[in-house]
C-alpha cells in the first residue's frame, strides 16, 4: 500500500512537472520574439539616436530614465509590450518624435529586449506582434 502510494506520487509529480515548466516558458517574451541580427541593427540605431540621453549602457542619466534592469521592469511589468512600442514610436527621440521608420523602431525594441535579458529567436519581431495588445511584459527568464 505504501509502495503504491509512493508510485502514485512519483507518477503525479512527473506528469505535472512538464506542465509547470511549459507554463513558464510559454510566454512569448521567453520564447524568442526577435532575432539577434535585428537586435544588433537596433544597437547601431540606438547608439545613433538614443544613447545621447539614455546612455550607451541604457542606464540613462539624470534627465533620462534607464531602459534596463529592475527599475525599468518595475515600471513596465504586466503592461502590454505594445504600449512600450507605441510610446517609443510616438515620443522618441524627444527632440524628433516619430522621426524613424517603423522597421527601425522594431529594431530598437529588439535591442532593448535583448539588453533586458529576453532570449533571441529565429525571426525578427514584426509590427503585428509588437502591436498585439495581449503580449504583456513579464520578468525575463
Ligand atoms: C533628447 C533626449 C532623449 C533622446 C534622444 C531619446 N530619449 Fe527616450 N526618453 C527621454 C526622456 C526625458 C524620457 C522620460 C520622459 C518620457 O517618458 O516621456 C524618455 C523615455 C523613454 C522611454 C520610456 C521609459 C520609461 O521607463 O518610461 C523609452 C522606452 C525611450 N525613452 C526610448 C527611447 C529610444 C528608443 C530612443 C531613440 C530612438 C530615445 N528614447 C531617445 C529622453 C530621450
Boltz pocket constraint, residues with backbone or C-beta under 6 A from the ligand:
constraints:
  - pocket:
      binder: B
      contacts: [[A, 45], [A, 46], [A, 49], [A, 50], [A, 51], [A, 52], [A, 53], [A, 54], [A, 63], [A, 64], [A, 65], [A, 66], [A, 67], [A, 72], [A, 75], [A, 84], [A, 87], [A, 88], [A, 91], [A, 92], [A, 93], [A, 94], [A, 95], [A, 100], [A, 108]]
      max_distance: 6.0
